[in-house]
Amino acid sequence: MKTSRSLLRLLFLLPVAFFILFYFYPLAAILRLSFAPQGAVAWDALRKLVSTPYYWRILWFTTWQAAVSTLLVLLLALPAAYVFARYRFRGQQTLKTISTLPFVLPTVVVANAFTALLGPNGLVNGWLVRWFDLAAPPIQLNHTIWMILLAHVFYNYSVALRIISAFWQHLGDDLPQAAQMLGASPRRAFGAVTWPLLRPAVLAAALLVFMFCFTSFGVVLILGGPGFATLEVEIYRQAVNLFDLPVAGALSLLQIVFTFGLMVWYTRAQAGMTRPLTLHASHQTARPIRTVTDRLIVGANLGVMGLLLALPLAALLLRSFTGANGLTLQFYRELFINRRDSIFFVPPGTAVLNSTAYALATMLLAVALGLLAALLLTQQATSRLTIDNWQLAISNFLDPLFMLPLATSAVTLGFGFIIALNKPPLNLRSSVALVPIAHTLVAMPFVLRSVLPALRSIRPSLREAAAMLGANPQQVWRHVDWPLIRRALLVGAVFAFTISMGEFGATLFIARPQSPTLPVAIYRFLSQPGALNYGQALAMSSVLMLVCAVGFAAIERFRAGDVGEF
């Protein structure tokens, strides 16, 4: 019995061991190379950061663009969250699927979508030039802050929409109605009753969006051009272009400390969302569209969603079929032709198979480790075995720790893998296993945030009742816990699969040249000049967008309501 309990304790510590080996160890390796290249500690890189105004300007730009992006996302997502929480209408789930698709698209695809829509040769400029017989494209947004802000709103809109609407739809109208019966106006009832209850969800969404914009890489690198740099972009430039690892390591350390603080704040905000409330089923709080006012509210928000989310994706798809002489399939046909006889040529079918194989391995790893991490954080294991007190004490620390990979530079992780994992027994630098390991670090937080609410919502009385009826701990798990969390776990699995399909930053550094994923193959086309290469990048981006859409259709099919914290 003691042996089985010891094995279970070790099992629950597997996620921690995974993070130590594949997150902290590579990170420590690159920081050691940065701050102690000759074996002795050197603080030159930190002194350079503190004393150089250029790096302060980068930190300021990183912060304020993230703050403005977050504010714009909330201003647009809050009205839409109200619509999805309080109304029922045809196509609601389909629209949710479309709204979530941008979040899992690689940054190269997002950049392609906005370039196809608003670039100098994009659809909008093309229409304006033809309609008004202009000599030059009138919209010049390339390499401006406006293109960056638009892309950030496009990328993170669904994060705020899902978190806020999922919480809002379970808040009943009884408390606001009671306030109005006591003489409060609808605006006063919202400010005094609804908003305080909704505030933790809004704060959690704001922190998560801010963190994603703070660590923005591909959007700023591709759409911002050389004139703009976030911390993430500057880490890439210092490490790859200038090969100044000490400065890159110092910037990475600054970014990790900052984002870890954000993660602590975020997990505390989520704890506020899980406080005891009288929650209602979504069908009890949502109402059909009846009045003209209802039609205007719903129609205006759906119109904004269409312009913001659907239009760039539609432009990407249309441009992939548009050549110099009109509609064509040339770009799709060219994907299968190796005109330059390159040894690195990979047809799209092979790239899809590579991505799928990596995604399946990532899904299995992320689901197993994410479930164990969720059980450890919620202390569900305490009903089945005795856990040491120290585990209870550090559970609040582990929650933001497991989220850190989302806020860590992919460049830093990629170089860390190359530097640290090149000696036995972890000589994985040339192994195909390195890609799913890196993807698991990114995907595991999504599994964790999908499963945690389901575990936290299980009433202890259900387990106690089963135990009183003679069920042993294994039977309690099989007949009580598992049926209540398996749909959430399936949602997390599809999240992991889809995110792995679209992961770009880390894969670019560690994938074998002859085994690229779809995002890496897209980037290869973008890095080569010529309209044909650009068209092939659009075509392959459309293929990847289709794969992601199918994945999220599966998420909506298996999701029990709005299970999850994303």
Secondary structure, 3 states (H helix, E strand, C coil): CHHHHHHHHHHHCHHHHHHHHHHHHHHHHHHHHHHCCCCCCCCHHHHHHHHCHHHHHHHHHHHHHHHHHHHHHHHHHHHHHHHHHHEECCCHHHHHHHHHHHHHCCHHHHHHHHHHHHCCCCHHHHHHHHHHCCCCCCCCCCCCHHHHHHHHHHHHHHHHHHHHHHHHCCECCHHHHHHHHCCCCHHHHHHHHHHHHHHHHHHHHHHHHHHHHHCCCHHHHHHHHHHCCCHHHHHHHHHHHCCCHHHHHHHHHHHHHHHHHHHHHHHHHHHHHCCCCCECCHHHHCEECCCHHHHHHHHHHHHHHHHHHHHHHHHHHHHHCEECCEECCHHHHHCCCCCCCCCCCCCHHHHHHHHHHHHHHHHHHHHHHHHHHHHHHHCHHHHCCCCCHHHHHHHHHHHHHHHHHHHCCHHHHHHHHHHHCEECCEECCCCCCHHHHHHHHHHHHHHHHHHHHHHHCCCHHHHHHHHHCCCCHHHHHHHHHHHHHHHHHHHHHHHHHHHHHHCCHHHHHHCCCCCCCHHHHHHHHHCCCCHHHHHHHHHHHHHHHHHHHHHHHHHHHHCCCCCCCC
